[in-house]
């Protein structure tokens, strides 16, 4: 089994870092701090970060095909221009459930945003997984607890999905043309309930990289066999998301959280909440951008 060690940038210090993603349009990583209501960007060469504070908590960020960003806010999906700080709401998401907020989300190869919701206190199965094509939003999976990692295989006929409190990784048959999913099955069952699966990405070999909240690592799994192939060690227990990027797409950005840690844990893991980088020498895949329609 391959072992890597991620290195902290020691800046910035997020409360709840999340939603790491690469944009080749900008040659930058983007990420969010949900609790601090911030969206940030990172240059992996200079290691310089810049953050913008928004009026609401942000569950996810995804680049668009015209250089802007799609944000999952508490009860809406909005489009955002980082440089001008211009924010424009596109559509409401669960406005009738003010106790919910958006969480992780990514785009399929057709440019649709798949985004989950959850109870703000992670209580019960109050959320759902939605698909937004830029015009209408559809509920795809109801009764979700903490909707998290989502990605697709290279052939775009399989979708992988994590609900953290299901303690497993699921797969679905995926119809790229229609945007439909079917035939849910469990790929990997997690028997240890002391940690949970969070954000997820996929490499060019079709292997899954999963942030392990409470475990201090990112695990690399073979989705065909369920085998654990490698571990990226992170000096922070609450690892929340990961994304490939950089010139060769071999650098993994890892977000972490300081939220909920005891004083003792914070002393033991002072880098909690910071961004981590590691070059794993395995080429990753770039997550898809959101397709902007002419009316947006």
C-alpha positions as CSV (number, residue, x, y, z in Angstrom):
1,X,0.0,0.0,0.0
2,X,1.2,3.5,-0.9
3,X,1.5,6.1,1.8
4,X,1.9,9.8,1.3
5,X,2.2,12.7,3.7
6,X,0.4,16.0,3.0
7,X,2.0,19.3,4.0
8,X,0.0,22.2,5.5
9,X,0.2,25.6,4.0
10,X,-0.5,26.9,7.6
11,X,-2.8,29.5,6.0
12,X,-5.6,30.2,5.9
13,X,-7.2,28.7,9.0
14,X,-10.7,27.7,8.2
15,X,-13.5,26.8,10.6
16,X,-15.0,24.3,8.2
17,X,-12.9,24.1,5.0
18,X,-14.7,22.2,2.2
19,X,-15.4,21.8,-1.5
20,X,-11.9,21.7,-3.0
21,X,-11.9,22.0,-6.8
22,X,-9.5,22.9,-9.6
23,X,-10.2,25.3,-12.4
24,X,-7.9,25.1,-15.4
25,X,-9.5,28.3,-16.7
26,X,-7.9,30.2,-13.8
27,X,-5.1,27.7,-13.0
28,X,-6.2,27.9,-9.4
29,X,-7.8,25.8,-6.7
30,X,-11.1,27.0,-5.2
31,X,-12.5,26.0,-1.8
32,X,-15.0,27.3,0.8
33,X,-15.1,27.8,4.5
34,X,-18.7,27.0,5.2
35,X,-19.0,28.4,8.8
36,X,-17.0,31.6,8.0
37,X,-19.1,32.2,4.9
38,X,-16.0,32.5,2.7
39,X,-15.0,31.3,-0.8
40,X,-11.3,31.2,-1.4
41,X,-8.8,30.6,-4.2
42,X,-5.3,29.2,-4.0
43,X,-2.4,29.4,-6.5
44,X,-0.5,26.0,-6.0
45,X,2.7,27.5,-7.4
46,X,3.0,30.7,-5.2
47,X,0.9,29.2,-2.4
48,X,-0.9,32.5,-2.2
49,X,-4.6,32.4,-1.1
50,X,-7.3,35.0,-1.3
51,X,-10.8,34.8,0.2
52,X,-14.1,36.7,-0.1
53,X,-16.8,36.8,2.5
54,X,-20.4,36.3,1.5
55,X,-23.7,37.0,3.2
56,X,-24.5,33.3,3.7
57,X,-22.9,29.9,4.4
58,X,-21.5,28.3,1.2
59,X,-21.8,24.5,0.8
60,X,-19.9,24.1,-2.5
61,X,-18.2,26.0,-5.3
62,X,-17.9,24.9,-8.9
63,X,-16.3,26.8,-11.8
64,X,-18.4,27.7,-14.7
65,X,-17.5,27.4,-18.4
66,X,-17.2,31.2,-18.7
67,X,-14.9,31.8,-15.8
68,X,-17.3,32.6,-13.0
69,X,-18.3,30.3,-10.1
70,X,-21.5,28.5,-9.1
71,X,-22.1,28.6,-5.3
72,X,-24.5,26.4,-3.3
73,X,-25.7,28.9,-0.6
74,X,-27.9,28.1,2.3
75,X,-31.2,28.0,0.3
76,X,-30.2,28.9,-3.2
77,X,-27.9,28.2,-6.1
78,X,-26.1,31.4,-7.2
79,X,-23.6,32.6,-9.7
80,X,-20.6,34.5,-8.4
81,X,-17.8,36.6,-10.0
82,X,-14.8,36.4,-7.6
83,X,-13.0,39.4,-8.9
84,X,-15.9,41.8,-8.9
85,X,-17.6,40.2,-5.9
86,X,-20.9,40.2,-7.8
87,X,-23.4,37.6,-6.6
88,X,-26.6,36.7,-8.5
89,X,-29.2,34.2,-7.4
90,X,-30.2,31.6,-10.0
91,X,-32.8,29.4,-8.2
92,X,-34.1,28.7,-4.7
93,X,-33.3,25.3,-3.2
94,X,-35.6,24.1,-0.4
95,X,-36.7,27.6,0.7
96,X,-39.5,26.0,2.6
97,X,-37.0,24.3,4.9
98,X,-35.0,27.1,6.6
99,X,-33.3,24.5,8.9
100,X,-31.5,23.0,5.9
101,X,-28.6,24.2,3.9
102,X,-26.7,23.1,0.8
103,X,-23.7,20.9,1.1
104,X,-21.3,19.3,-1.3
105,X,-21.9,19.3,-5.1
106,X,-20.2,18.7,-8.4
107,X,-21.1,18.9,-12.1
108,X,-21.5,16.0,-14.5
109,X,-19.9,16.0,-18.0
110,X,-23.0,17.7,-19.4
111,X,-22.5,20.7,-17.1
112,X,-25.4,20.0,-14.7
113,X,-24.9,20.7,-11.0
114,X,-25.6,17.8,-8.6
115,X,-25.9,19.3,-5.1
116,X,-27.0,17.9,-1.8
117,X,-28.8,19.5,1.2
118,X,-28.7,18.6,4.9
119,X,-30.0,19.8,8.2
120,X,-27.8,22.5,9.5
121,X,-27.2,20.5,12.7
122,X,-26.8,17.2,10.8
123,X,-30.0,15.8,12.4
124,X,-32.1,13.2,10.7
125,X,-32.6,12.5,7.0
126,X,-33.9,16.0,6.2
127,X,-32.0,16.7,3.0
128,X,-31.9,15.4,-0.6
129,X,-29.7,15.2,-3.7
130,X,-30.7,17.6,-6.5
131,X,-29.8,18.1,-10.1
132,X,-29.8,21.6,-11.6
133,X,-29.3,22.0,-15.3
134,X,-29.4,25.8,-15.3
135,X,-33.1,26.0,-15.9
136,X,-34.9,23.7,-13.5
137,X,-34.0,21.8,-10.4
138,X,-35.0,18.2,-9.8
139,X,-34.9,16.1,-6.7
140,X,-32.9,12.9,-7.5
141,X,-32.5,11.1,-4.1
142,X,-34.8,12.0,-1.2
143,X,-34.2,11.5,2.6
144,X,-30.5,12.3,2.6
145,X,-28.6,12.8,5.9
146,X,-25.3,14.5,5.1
147,X,-25.0,14.5,1.3
148,X,-21.3,14.7,0.4
149,X,-18.8,13.4,-2.1
150,X,-19.9,12.9,-5.7
151,X,-18.0,12.1,-8.9
152,X,-18.3,10.2,-12.2
153,X,-16.1,7.6,-13.9
154,X,-14.2,8.5,-17.1
155,X,-16.8,6.8,-19.3
156,X,-19.6,8.9,-17.7
157,X,-21.8,5.8,-17.2
158,X,-21.3,5.5,-13.4
159,X,-21.9,8.0,-10.6
160,X,-20.2,7.6,-7.2
161,X,-21.9,9.1,-4.2
162,X,-21.4,9.5,-0.5
163,X,-23.9,10.2,2.3
164,X,-21.6,10.5,5.2
165,X,-24.0,9.0,7.8
166,X,-24.7,6.0,5.6
167,X,-21.1,5.0,6.2
168,X,-20.6,3.7,2.7
169,X,-19.8,4.6,-0.9
170,X,-22.5,4.0,-3.4
171,X,-22.6,3.8,-7.2
172,X,-25.4,4.3,-9.7
173,X,-25.7,3.6,-13.4
174,X,-25.6,7.1,-15.0
175,X,-27.3,8.3,-18.2
176,X,-25.3,11.3,-19.3
177,X,-27.8,12.3,-22.0
178,X,-30.9,12.3,-19.8
179,X,-29.2,13.0,-16.5
180,X,-30.8,10.0,-14.8
181,X,-29.4,7.6,-12.2
182,X,-30.6,4.0,-11.5
183,X,-29.5,0.7,-10.0
184,X,-28.1,1.9,-6.6
185,X,-25.6,-0.4,-5.1
186,X,-23.0,-0.2,-2.3
187,X,-19.4,-0.3,-3.4
188,X,-17.6,0.0,-0.1
189,X,-19.1,-0.5,3.4
190,X,-17.4,1.2,6.3
191,X,-17.7,-0.9,9.4
192,X,-15.9,1.5,11.7
193,X,-18.4,4.3,12.8
194,X,-15.7,6.4,14.6
195,X,-15.1,8.3,11.3
196,X,-17.1,9.2,8.2
197,X,-16.5,9.6,4.5
198,X,-16.7,13.1,3.2
199,X,-15.6,14.7,-0.1
200,X,-14.4,12.5,-3.0
201,X,-12.6,12.8,-6.3
202,X,-11.4,10.4,-9.0
203,X,-8.0,9.9,-10.7
204,X,-7.2,9.1,-14.4
205,X,-7.0,5.4,-13.5
206,X,-10.6,5.4,-12.2
207,X,-9.6,5.1,-8.5
208,X,-11.5,7.0,-5.9
209,X,-9.9,9.4,-3.4
210,X,-12.0,9.9,-0.3
211,X,-11.6,12.4,2.6
212,X,-12.0,10.6,5.9
213,X,-13.5,12.9,8.5
214,X,-12.3,11.9,12.0
215,X,-9.5,9.7,10.6
216,X,-6.9,12.3,9.5
217,X,-6.4,11.0,6.0
218,X,-7.5,10.7,2.4
219,X,-8.0,7.1,1.3
220,X,-7.5,5.8,-2.3
221,X,-9.9,3.0,-3.2
222,X,-10.4,0.7,-6.1
223,X,-14.1,1.0,-6.9
224,X,-14.2,-2.4,-8.7
225,X,-12.7,-4.5,-5.8
226,X,-13.2,-2.2,-2.8
227,X,-9.5,-2.5,-2.0
228,X,-7.7,0.2,-0.1
229,X,-4.8,1.1,-2.3
230,X,-3.2,4.1,-0.5
231,X,-3.4,6.6,2.3
232,X,-2.6,10.3,2.3
233,X,-1.8,11.2,5.9
234,X,-3.0,14.6,7.1
235,X,-2.0,16.2,10.4
236,X,-5.6,17.2,11.1
237,X,-8.3,14.7,12.2
238,X,-11.3,16.3,10.3
239,X,-10.4,15.9,6.6
240,X,-13.3,17.2,4.5
241,X,-12.5,17.3,0.8
242,X,-9.8,16.8,-1.9
243,X,-9.2,17.7,-5.5
244,X,-6.6,17.2,-8.1
245,X,-5.0,20.1,-9.8
246,X,-1.7,21.8,-10.8
247,X,0.2,21.8,-14.1
248,X,0.4,18.0,-14.3
249,X,-2.9,17.4,-12.4
250,X,-0.9,15.3,-9.8
251,X,-1.2,17.7,-6.9
252,X,-4.0,17.0,-4.3
253,X,-5.5,19.9,-2.4
254,X,-7.0,18.8,0.9
255,X,-9.3,20.9,3.1
256,X,-9.7,20.4,6.8
257,X,-11.8,21.7,9.7
258,X,-11.1,22.9,13.2
259,X,-14.8,22.9,14.1
260,X,-15.8,20.6,17.0
261,X,-12.3,19.8,18.1
262,X,-11.5,20.0,21.8
263,X,-8.8,22.2,23.3
264,X,-6.6,19.1,23.7
265,X,-7.1,18.1,20.0
266,X,-6.3,21.6,18.8
267,X,-3.1,21.6,20.7
268,X,-2.2,18.1,19.3
269,X,-3.2,19.1,15.8
270,X,-2.6,22.9,15.4
271,X,-2.8,22.7,11.6
272,X,-6.5,21.7,11.8
273,X,-8.5,24.0,9.5
274,X,-5.6,24.7,7.2
275,X,-5.1,23.7,3.6
276,X,-2.8,20.8,2.7
277,X,-1.0,19.9,-0.5
278,X,0.7,16.7,-1.7
279,X,2.0,15.6,-5.1
280,X,1.0,12.0,-5.3
281,X,2.6,11.4,-8.8
282,X,-0.7,10.0,-10.0
283,X,-2.6,12.0,-12.6
284,X,-6.0,13.1,-11.4
285,X,-9.1,14.2,-13.4
286,X,-10.5,17.7,-13.4
287,X,-14.0,18.0,-12.1
288,X,-16.5,19.3,-14.8
289,X,-17.5,22.9,-15.0
290,X,-21.1,24.2,-14.9
291,X,-22.6,25.0,-18.3
292,X,-23.9,28.5,-18.5
293,X,-27.0,29.0,-20.5
294,X,-27.5,32.2,-22.6
295,X,-30.1,33.6,-20.2
296,X,-27.7,33.5,-17.2
